Amino acid sequence: MKILVCSDSHGKDELLEAIIKENADLDAFIFLGDGCDDVQYLQEKGLVPELDDKPVLMVWGNVDDESLAPKNLIGEELFGHKFYIAHGYNERCKHGIENFLTRCMFSRCDIGLFGHTHHPFYRRFAKVHLFNPSAVINGEYGVITINGDSIDDVVFTNYALGENGEPSHVIESPDLLKVDY
């Protein structure tokens, strides 16, 4: 199963649209905030039929209208895995991931997703994967590939769009390492 994960489009709906179209074979879409209105606009205008009849999960970011999405989704189950989905602002992820990791572990989630920092991040801590797809405004996004129910059956990949609209570089877990914020 392929989950497209995006964050922080900040009004660049054309970039978000290009990323969604590049990943038309997606099985689910998760948006981590700071551009919820971009997702809403693309869906309302019918510009991303790739999202029709697919799970679309979205959380509020610190520059979004709070009425567009919840602040986080805790315990959301997708394809045999339990997710903690947050923007990262309220979890103070720019100052370190310890608080977010604790929340994921306490909630018994095996995958924690956050944005906000505009930097890619992947790290596995025991039975918890933490992943930040970077920022759409930078032309970057993430893909989670789930090959089974085991925590070991999940692959996280960060992509950047090139000038021709196709991925210009790919970093796959476990090589996607922490970027200092």
FENQUI-V134823 format. One record per residue. N is the residue number from 1. RES is the residue in one small letter. BURIAL is 1 if it has 9 or more other ideal C-beta (glycine too) atoms within 8 Angstrom, else 0. Layout:
# FENQUI-V134823
n=<N | N>
res=<RES | RES>
burial=<BURIAL | BURIAL>
This chain:
# FENQUI-V134823
n=<1 | 2 | 3 | 4 | 5 | 6 | 7 | 8 | 9 | 10 | 11 | 12 | 13 | 14 | 15 | 16 | 17 | 18 | 19 | 20 | 21 | 22 | 23 | 24 | 25 | 26 | 27 | 28 | 29 | 30 | 31 | 32 | 33 | 34 | 35 | 36 | 37 | 38 | 39 | 40 | 41 | 42 | 43 | 44 | 45 | 46 | 47 | 48 | 49 | 50 | 51 | 52 | 53 | 54 | 55 | 56 | 57 | 58 | 59 | 60 | 61 | 62 | 63 | 64 | 65 | 66 | 67 | 68 | 69 | 70 | 71 | 72 | 73 | 74 | 75 | 76 | 77 | 78 | 79 | 80 | 81 | 82 | 83 | 84 | 85 | 86 | 87 | 88 | 89 | 90 | 91 | 92 | 93 | 94 | 95 | 96 | 97 | 98 | 99 | 100 | 101 | 102 | 103 | 104 | 105 | 106 | 107 | 108 | 109 | 110 | 111 | 112 | 113 | 114 | 115 | 116 | 117 | 118 | 119 | 120 | 121 | 122 | 123 | 124 | 125 | 126 | 127 | 128 | 129 | 130 | 131 | 132 | 133 | 134 | 135 | 136 | 137 | 138 | 139 | 140 | 141 | 142 | 143 | 144 | 145 | 146 | 147 | 148 | 149 | 150 | 151 | 152 | 153 | 154 | 155 | 156 | 157 | 158 | 159 | 160 | 161 | 162 | 163 | 164 | 165 | 166 | 167 | 168 | 169 | 170 | 171 | 172 | 173 | 174 | 175 | 176 | 177 | 178 | 179 | 180 | 181>
res=<m | k | i | l | v | c | s | d | s | h | g | k | d | e | l | l | e | a | i | i | k | e | n | a | d | l | d | a | f | i | f | l | g | d | g | c | d | d | v | q | y | l | q | e | k | g | l | v | p | e | l | d | d | k | p | v | l | m | v | w | g | n | v | d | d | e | s | l | a | p | k | n | l | i | g | e | e | l | f | g | h | k | f | y | i | a | h | g | y | n | e | r | c | k | h | g | i | e | n | f | l | t | r | c | m | f | s | r | c | d | i | g | l | f | g | h | t | h | h | p | f | y | r | r | f | a | k | v | h | l | f | n | p | s | a | v | i | n | g | e | y | g | v | i | t | i | n | g | d | s | i | d | d | v | v | f | t | n | y | a | l | g | e | n | g | e | p | s | h | v | i | e | s | p | d | l | l | k | v | d | y>
burial=<0 | 1 | 1 | 1 | 1 | 1 | 1 | 1 | 1 | 1 | 0 | 1 | 1 | 0 | 1 | 1 | 1 | 1 | 1 | 1 | 1 | 1 | 1 | 0 | 0 | 1 | 1 | 1 | 1 | 1 | 1 | 1 | 1 | 1 | 1 | 1 | 1 | 1 | 1 | 1 | 1 | 1 | 1 | 0 | 0 | 0 | 0 | 1 | 0 | 1 | 1 | 0 | 0 | 1 | 0 | 1 | 1 | 1 | 1 | 1 | 1 | 1 | 0 | 1 | 0 | 0 | 0 | 1 | 1 | 0 | 1 | 1 | 1 | 1 | 1 | 1 | 0 | 1 | 0 | 0 | 1 | 1 | 1 | 1 | 1 | 1 | 1 | 1 | 1 | 1 | 1 | 1 | 1 | 0 | 0 | 0 | 1 | 0 | 1 | 1 | 1 | 0 | 1 | 1 | 1 | 0 | 1 | 0 | 1 | 1 | 1 | 1 | 1 | 1 | 1 | 1 | 1 | 1 | 0 | 1 | 1 | 1 | 1 | 1 | 0 | 0 | 0 | 1 | 1 | 1 | 1 | 1 | 1 | 1 | 1 | 1 | 1 | 0 | 0 | 1 | 1 | 1 | 1 | 1 | 1 | 1 | 0 | 0 | 0 | 0 | 0 | 0 | 0 | 1 | 0 | 1 | 1 | 1 | 1 | 1 | 1 | 0 | 0 | 0 | 0 | 0 | 1 | 0 | 0 | 0 | 0 | 1 | 1 | 0 | 0 | 1 | 0 | 0 | 0 | 0 | 0>
